[in-house]
Amino acid sequence: MDNWVIALIKVVFIWTWTLLIATLMTWVERRGSAMMQDRLGPNRAGPFGLFQPLADGIKLFTKEDIIPEKAHKILFSLGPILFALPAFSAYAVIPFGDKLIVNGKEIILQVADVNVGFLYVVALGAMAVYGIVLGGWGSNNKYSILGGLRSTAQLISYEVPFGLSLLAVVLVYGTFSLREISLVQQGTFLGFLPNWGIFKQPLGFILFIVTAYAEANRVPFDLPEAESEIVAGYHTEYGSMRLGLYLFGEYVNMYTLAALMVTLYFGAWHLPYIDMSKFLGPVSYGIASFLVFFLKTAFFLWLFVWVRWTVPRFRYDQVMGLGWKALIPLALVNLFITALCIQLTV
Amino acid sequence: MGLQAYTGPGWLLTKAEQLINWGRSRSPWPLPYGTACCGIEMMCALAASYDMARFGAERPSFSPRQADVLIEAGTITKKMVPVLRRIYDQMAEPKWVIAMGACACTGGVFRTYSTHQGISDVIPVDVYIPGCPPRPEGLLYALLKLMDKIQKDHPLRKQVVEALGG
């Protein structure tokens, strides 16, 4: 019975937390882009404009819900749901801290420690493309269809290097469980470096971060919604909260991918050279591990905004060329070298 | 006791209306419809140093489904009239229109066979901005006026009255 209650609290907590961060991210993105363009950004709704996402939410919820006459009604309504649902559920297997000991009971700060955690995240990440394609197809609008088809073409060019770069990580750690991978990143590597994944997989991390941007449909890979080419891409015909789900799901995806980057390559909740569990109490250690993990994730969330205003959008054929001619060979070489190193050292 | 007279909208309804009005007035996403030189001033108002985004009027969307405020900036020729009407019809309720510049308001200096003399007989206009073209401050002032107008709206009361058969 107790386990049920704890599991429920964890699920509710991580849901609200993810949604809160995604909501805040829309504000960070707008203020951040304003900062880079020498503007101020939204600053009238609440202190520093912090209530801007709330105002947007209220507006989107109370707006007229339009389904175009020529659209495919079922697919049109299914699109945003299929996009947002995998995004909301992908965080379940990613840890958000180490563990908390309350009344002698150990609570792991992760909703589910699945032994195929990797595959779950990759599978749900690939599911999101159905939402885009079905929404684009169901809208019965030429720009939407172009956006949806671009999304599929993009998927087949980035999903393979994405999977291959993750496979190299699995070779290094010998497990699919994200919690076990986080646990072994304690200590030092080669005597002086933190024992983080990035030092064992430098090339793998670059491949992963490039493909993660494509996975989240972020600039420079935002081809499905390239607004200067195809109006608003797959969500041209969407207004009100249906559009809200698409926009919101993107930020939730960003949060999941940023957390995955931290878990795999940046030592999850471990600080470099310092073992927090040695000098912190059980409860404060749990909270500290959560905060360290979140701060690292926040950096990668900021990196998403940073890159958006630094790199221009790739052309359609350039993405395919990059995926097939550069990323996949590099990912294969990375996998081969990793396998060779492991074979020689073990 | 019997039936009591309907004296007013009540606390809950007015508070909900205030919240909705606050949300709508703080997030008027514009649909930029620049057809002439006023469009340049509109872009200037969106860019640095004027920055319309401060008021939440960000994310200019070129899809009418996603926009709230149609900023009609520039001359409307007779050939453009059906396009403008269609764009307006494609927008989702609630929607507002700002007519920017003398041409959009009255046809301006183009008193010719080809120019439509003011857009107000094609679509309902909420705020007019005079000027040829108006400065970005003019557009910002119009946006603030529009926000005041949204604040005075009664989004729920209309529906309640309709439901009661009024």
Interface residues (C-beta under 8 A of the other chain):
Chain A: R30 A34 Q37 D38 R39 L40 G41 P42 N43 R44 A45 G49 F51 Q52 L54 A55 D56 G57 I58 K59 T62 K63 E64 D65 I66 E227 V231 A232 H235 T236 E237 Y238 G239 S240 L243
Chain B: L19 I20 W22 G23 R24 R26 S27 A47 A48 S49 D51 A53 R54 F55 G56 E58 S61 F62 S63 R65 Q66 D68 A92 E93 P94 P155
